[in-house]
Amino acid sequence: MEQSSTHPRDWSWHFWPAVPLYPYGKRRTICSEIVKDTIWTFDQLQGILYTVVPIRMTVVKLARGGLLVYAPVAPTPECVRLVNNLVTQHGHVKYIILPTSSGLEHKVFVGPFARRFPQAQVFVAPHQWSFPINLPLSWLGFPPERTQVLPEDSSQSPFADEFDYQVLDINLGRGSFVEVAFFHKRSHTLLLTDSILSIPEEPPPINQLDPYPLLFHARDHGGEAITDHPENRRKGWQRISLFAVYFSPHSLATTGLGEMLRDAFQAPDHSPKAYFGLFPFRWREDWQKSFYTLQGNGRPFVAPILQVLILPQAPQQVLMWAEQVATWDFRQIIACHFDSPISASPHQFRQAFDFLHKQPPFSEDSGNLNQPLSPEDMQFIREIEATLLKQGIAKPPQEKI
């Protein structure tokens, strides 16, 4: 792991208003070597109201020299310096991959990142779109003379000797959900964007550079002082994970306005950083049980928002894609959020999509890997689905397979 800079000016990200997520204009970066002299990850943070999780870029050294970048993060001075350290050793950035059409938190960084590495060709997932107005990529900062859509046939890409890829492209009516899985053959590594998650029990290193968000959510009420020790960091991370995955988990209760204001009046810190002492959350005693059900010993799983709102729109298509990806001989997965790398086999990857079956296939070695997420914790997302269906914004899910 390469040491992060301690100079705030190196963390500057001036385009944060385009996607105004925490930590806004100051983004720190951690570079970690995953496969010696071959694969590196670059972690930053993103979130809302101190619910912050890693967002990740992966850099792969090409056999003939040069680098391929999968899912760029914010090209802060610190991030660019860390990439240039690799450029000095391994050659220029040759290819930049945008592996999603719907992930605005990934798309927003590609144009600025490409401008910092002008020799790179930019390849994007098909059916790109923007909201509220569908604009051409050149208007979004992508260099038009260097940007092209990934070839439908992965063997036609200029990096086909080292990578295979499969495109999942679901037409949602108002735009497409696209996920491009990349397989680096030499290192037996699968690169994914949003389709698979794995949650660590302990907070990731990028979250510990500034532990304040962890400690903020570790409290049980607004009058409790923020104190820094490992147990509170762990507690805060586990609650943040429940927030980030379920939005409103069953184990969370919100306080009434009167109680929240009384707590705020008694809070030891009334600064803007502490949201003036406002803390409307209460956690039930069994909240940690919800976390461990979610975490499942680090098993890979599909995020609830995708399980409910996106992938059921095309279950046959998703399962065919998952089957195709599972034919590759990968031994680890690097996803763009939460934990990385994930030790996982093709069989474990394929199992993560069993929720699309009416009756999940029986497997003697499923163990804890095939356990569904908590229906109680999924309830809030189910309510979102019902509201979207009622308003005609979402389409009814297709029948399971």
N, C-alpha and C positions, 0 to 999 in steps of 0.2 A: 504494500500500500504506500503510495506516494503522499508525503505530508502536504496537507492543505495550507494555502497561504494565510498569513495572519494579518494581511493588509486589506482593510475593507474596500479600498479602491479596486483591488483585483477581483472583487466579487460583483462588480457593477453590471447590471443588466438594464439598459436604458429603455428597452421596448416592452417592459412589463405591463404597461397599460393595455396592450393588445389582448392579453389574457391575464387579468389582475388577480393572480393567485399569490398567496404567501410563499416565499419571503419577499415578494415584490421586487424591488430594485437591487437587492443584495442576495446573490445566490452563490453559495460555496460549493466546491467540487472536490470529490475524493476519487482518485484513480487507483484501481486495484488490478494487479496482474492475476488473471484467472488461469491461463495456460502459459507457461513460461515462454517468453519471446514470441507469443502468438496471439493471445487474446487479452484485452484489457477492458474493464468497465469503468465508466465515469458516472458517478452518482451525484445528483443534486436533490433538492427538496421541492415539493409543491404541496399546496393544501389550502384549506379554508378554516378560519377561526382556530388556528393552532392544531387542526387535524391534518398533520403533515406526514407524508410518506415519500419514499424515494422515487425519483424518476431517473431512468438509466439509459445511457448510450453505450453501445458496444463497439469496440474497434478491433479489427482482425488484420493481422499481417498477411499479406499475399505472398505466395511461394516465390513469385518472380520479382518481389520487391514492391513496396508501396503498401497502402492501407485502405481498407474498406470500413466505412462508418455506417452503422445500423442505428437508426432513430436518434438523430442528434439532440443534444440538450443545449441550454443557453450558452452561446460562445462568449462567456465572460473572459476578461484578460487572463484569469487564473486557468480556466478551462482550455483556452487556446494555447497557453504556455505548456500545459501538460500534454496536449496533443502534439505540439511542436517538438517536445522532448522525444516522442516516438518517431516523428518525421525525421529528426536528425539521425536516429539509429536505423530506421527501417524504410525510409523513402516517403515520397509525397502521399497525401490523401488522394487516391485515384477515383474512388466511388463513394457517393453519399446516398444512402437508401432511406426513403420515407416509406415505411411498411404499413401504412394505414391511410385511409381516406377520411375517417371520422374522428380521429384523435387529434383535436385541435391543440392539445397540450404538447403534442409531438410536432405537428405541422408548423407551428408558429416559429420554431427555431431553425427550420431548414434553410430558408432564404438567407438570414444573417450568417448562419454557419457556412454556407456555400461561398459567401462573399469573402470570408476569412481564408478560404482555401480555393483560390481561383483556378487551379489546375484540375479540380475534381469534376467528374461527370455526375449529375444528379439523376437518380432513378426513383420514380414515385409509383406507388400502388395505383391501380386503375380507378376510374370513376371518382376523381377528386371533386370535392364540393366545399362550399363555405356557407356560413349562415350569419346574418339574415339574408344577405345577397350573395348569389353564386357568382363569384368573380374568377377570372382567369388566373392561373398560377403566377403569371408575370406581375399581376397587380398585387399579389401577396408577397412579392419580394424574391420569387424564384428566378434565377438567371435563365431567360428563355433560350439562349443559344447553347446552354449546357444541360437542359432539363428534358427528360423523356420518360414515357411510361415504361415500366418493366415489360419486357416481351412476354406474351402469353405463354410461350414455350420457353421454359427456363434454360434449355440447351442453347438458345439463341442469345443469351446474355454474354457480355464480354468476360464474365467471371465464372462461366459454367464449368470450367475444369476444377474449380475449388468449391463451388456452392451449388446446391440444388434449392429450389424454392417451390412452394405451393401457395396459391392465392385462394383465400376464402372471400367471396364477394356476394353479399346479401343485399338485394334491393329492398330498401325499407319504404319506398314510395317517395319520400321527400329527400332522399339521399341514400348512400350505400354505407353499410358497415363492411370494411375490408380489413383483413388481417393477412399479412404475408409472412409465412413461416420460412425462415432461412436455415439451411443445414450446411454447416461447415464440415466437409467430409474428413479432412485430415485430423481434426481434433475431436470428432464425434460429438459436436456441440450443436444444439438446436437453439435458434434465436427466435423469440416471440415478442409481440408487443403487449397486447392486453388480454389475450384469450386464456392465459393460465397464470395463476398466482400461487405463491407459497409464502406462508407467514412465519417468521422466526419468533421464538419465544422471547428473545432479548431484543432491545432496540438496535437497529442497524447503526454502524459507525457514523454515517452521515447525519443521523438524527441526534447523535451525541456531541457533535461539534458545538451546538448551542442547545442545551437540554431544556430550555425554558418551556417550549411547548409540551414536552413530556411531563414536566413538573406541574404545569398548569392543569393538565387533565388527571394528574394523580390525586388531586384533592377530592374530598368527599363533600365539601360545601364551600361556599364563597368566603366564609370567615376563617378558613384554614390557611395558615401561612405556607408559602412555597418554600420547601426545603429540599436540598439536593443530596440524595444518596442513592445507591444502586437499586434498592427496592422501589423507591418512588419512580425512578426512570423506567424500570420494568413495568410497574403498574400503569404509568401513563401511556407507555407504548401499547400495552395490551388493550387499553380502552380506546386509544386512537385507532387501532386496527379494527375494532368493532364499529366505531363511527364510520371509518372510511369504506368498509365493505358493506355494511347494512344500512348506513345513513341514520337509522333510528332503531337500534336493536331492542329486543324485548326487555332486556335487563336495564334499560335506561328509562328514567322517569324525569320529567321536567317539573320545576317548581312553579308555583303560582307567582304572580307579579308581586304580591305583598311580601311573601317569604324571600323572594329574590332580592327585593330592595332592602329588607332588613339585613340579610346576609351581606349585601354590598356596603351598607352603613358600617358594619362591624369588621369589614375586610381590612387587613393590615396594609394593603397597597391599593391606592385609588388612582394610580397612574394610567395613562392611555394604554401602555403596554399590558397592564392587567385588566383592560376593558373596564376601568373605573370600579373594579371590585365586583362587577356583574358576573355571576356564575350560575346559570339556571339548571344545572344538571344534578341529578341524584341517581346513584347506581344501586340496584337491588343487591342483596347479599350474595346472590348466586351469579353475579356478573362474570366471575372468572371461569365458571363452568361453561358459559357461553363462549368465552374466548378459546378454551381448550377444545371445545367441539368444533369451532371454526378452524383452529390451527392444525388439529389432527396430526400431531407429530411431524408437521412440516410437509404433509402430502400436497401434491399439486391439485388444484381445483379451479373451476370456472367461477368467476365473480358472480354474485347473485343478480346484478343488474343485467348481465349477459344471459344468465340462465332463465330469467323471467321475460325480459323485454326484447331481446335481440335474437338469440340463437333459435328459439322456438318458431321464429318466422320461416325458417328453412331447415328443419331437422335432418331431412335426407341429405341435403347439400353439406351440412356441417359434419355429419357422420362420415360421408364419403371423403371429405377433406381430412378429417382426423385419421381415417384409415390410411390415406395416402401418406400423411406425415409419419404415421407409425411404421411405415415400411423402411424408414431410414434407421440406420444403426447409430442412434445417438445415446450418449451415456449421461449427459447433463443438459439442463435447460437454463438459458439466460433470458429472463423476462424483463420487461421495462419497469416493473414496479415491485415493491416489497422485497422478498429475499432473492439472492442470487449468489452463486449458481445453485440450481436445484438438482440434486442427484436423482435422476429419474430415468426409467427405461421407456421404450416406445409403448409397452403394454400399460404402464402406469399413466402415460399421457393419454392413451386412448380411453382408459377407464374414466378419466375426468369428465367425459362427455356422455356417460351412461344415463344421465338424467333425461336425455332425449329419447330413451327407450320407454315403452309402456312397461316392460318387464326387463330390468337390467340383466345382461347376460351373466350366468353363474360362472364364478371363477374360484377355485379352491384357494388360490393365493391372494385373494382380494384383501383379506385382513381389514385394517382400518382405512385402506385407501379408497374403498368404495362407499364409505358412509356418507349419506346426504347431509347437507347443511341443516341447521335447526329450522323447522317450519315456523316456529314462533318468531325467530329473529328475521325471517324472510317476509313477515307479514306486512311491514311498511312498504316494501317494494311491490308486493302484491296489490296493495291499495293504490300505489302510483299507477300500476298497470290498469286497474279497474277504472281509474279516473281518466286516463288517456284513451281507453277504449270507449268510454261513455261520451267523450268529447270528439271522437272521431279522429284523434291525432295518431293513434296506434292502430295497427291491424290485429285482428284476433290471431292467436298462435295456430299453427298448423297441427294436425294430429300427430302425436308421437309415433315413433316407428315400432 
